[in-house]
Amino acid sequence: FDIKKAPLGKLTSEQIRAGYAALKRIEDCLKKKGSNRELLEACNQFYTRIPHDFGLKTPPVIRSEEELKEKISLLEALSDIQIAVKMTQSSADSDEHPLDRQYQSLQCRLQPLDSSSHEYKVIEKYLQSTHASTHSDYSMTVLDVFSVDRDRESDNFLSQLHNRTLLWHGSRISNWVGILSKGLRVAPPEAPVTGYMFGKGIYFADMSSKSANYCFASQSNHVGLLLLCEVALGDCNELLDADYEADNLPAGKHSTKGLGQTGPDPRNAVTLDGVTVPMGPGVKTGVGRTNGYSLLYNEFVVYNPAQTKMRYLLRIRFNYSSLW
């Protein structure tokens, strides 16, 4: 993304929507194996809407699903950054201290939990006991846990729906102003369906490190944020295979569960404020295929933001194994 041609302060939601629409056109070209000219026009349209800095090189043609997913991720990040920049600009003329001003503009109350409290200990155990064995290149240390209370979110939450479970959601640092101020959102109608394994929805995990990987921390940027949400799953539509149209739920189903080979043993679950909290260690679930691809870990997807309520925000230090 070229911030000289398109400064973040001038980025608009309309521009991002137009970028999504261009990606949708690229997706259509890839699906129907359209002409090179058609694909080139669609790519040029995307680069016109969302300027990139390629120097003197010709802008690359987006030819694969992976490349398309990368551009979708870029637009998701730009969408949250645009919200943050807009909030910063709108409150710039206030007399309040800048930190107080930014916090107020979130319209989301964050209260630190006492590390000796029962809540804190349950959350810390959930984090550590559901760190997946295949994610062994780092460990996680809890630095802080905050309770989260976003304006009006409790009023809209479908609390009467059963199977309410505390689940993980991870994201880059740049996305958190957007998430805390606007809540977790479903990709817009203009967005391609490619890149969303079980359709356009809000994705969660019951293994902490599966979500922690989406923080994209590194040895040089080793602090990330992880969210715990109360998710009203209701009756899950259980799937083994990717289904980009999974948001068209069968009658009587309220969410999708992508079945993983490993997950927390349901017998270890505890309850916190009436909400089920899965607990590790991960055990073999008995699902999946012996031949062919299958998910390593469970994924949970809801398609209505009113089925989610942010409960806790964790500030995590990622401790990476030394390479030497």
PEBEL-V40428 format. One record per run of one state. SS is the DSSP state (a for helix, b for strand, c for the rest). FROM is the first residue (numbers start at 1). TO is the last residue. If there is no record, write none. Layout:
BEGIN
ss/from/to
SS/FROM/TO
SS/FROM/TO
END
This chain:
BEGIN
ss/from/to
c/1/7
a/8/10
c/11/12
a/13/31
c/32/35
a/36/49
c/50/64
a/65/90
c/91/97
a/98/106
c/107/107
b/108/112
c/113/117
a/118/129
c/130/137
b/138/150
c/151/152
a/153/156
c/157/163
b/164/170
c/171/172
a/173/182
c/183/201
b/202/205
c/206/207
a/208/215
c/216/222
b/223/232
c/233/235
b/236/239
c/240/254
b/255/258
c/259/261
b/262/264
c/265/265
a/266/268
c/269/269
b/270/272
c/273/274
b/275/277
c/278/281
b/282/284
c/285/296
b/297/297
c/298/298
b/299/302
c/303/304
a/305/307
b/308/320
c/321/324
END
